[in-house]
Amino acid sequence: MPRQTSFVLVLAFAAITGTSSCAPPDSPPAPSDPRLCNGPLGTRAQLTTPIGATEGPRIDEPLECNKGSNGMDKGAYIRIHGHGTRRIVMTNAAGKQTCVPPRGAKSDVCPEVPAHEVAEEIKKRLQARGIVVNGIGEGVCAQPLGDDDEAWDYSVGITDWKDADAAVAIVDEVLRTWGIGDSFGISVWGMSCDYVLY
């Protein structure tokens, strides 16, 4: 009898293991905090960066959105304005080259910078500070239209308002370092819980 019980346990374990390995590779991870299914943690009051400041990061009033039922449909988009001359582009126009400007490069070097490269640099710096990043690309309040990064509210997503000031400062730092004049954003939103665990 003990032999049969252990055989059943092995089969049950194999079935569970086999099923979990069949999950789609890009299924979103389970939120670390179930409250993220309803939107970001914290409140807008935790953002203390001044709106429309002339010194330091220049941000607009966060645009709050509630587009649907999952956590990534609820939150706010914070637009951070650049100070340079380089443009952020979603894709490069025919015949034009996009690149990341080397440190100290003149403003005519890399006049167009790919949005995904800006996002990856911001993501890397946020994660180095221990800030949870839950997405890159279309922002929480976006109404995407073609390749216009402004319409896409191109952003890096964070899950907690307590990290908003640090995230704004990091975006501002990247925009200044790379000499970018366009704006870039932070989406403060929850996580998608529209999946089934097997």
VENJOMO-V639680 format. One line per field, one symbol per residue. burial: # if it has 9 or more other C-alpha atoms within 8 Angstrom, else .. A space follows every 10 residues. Layout:
burial = ???
This chain:
burial = .......... ........#. .......... #....##### #....##... ..#...#### ...##....# ########## ########## .#.....#.# #.....#..# ########## ###.###... #.##.##### ##.#...##. ########## #####.#### ##.###.### ########## ###.....
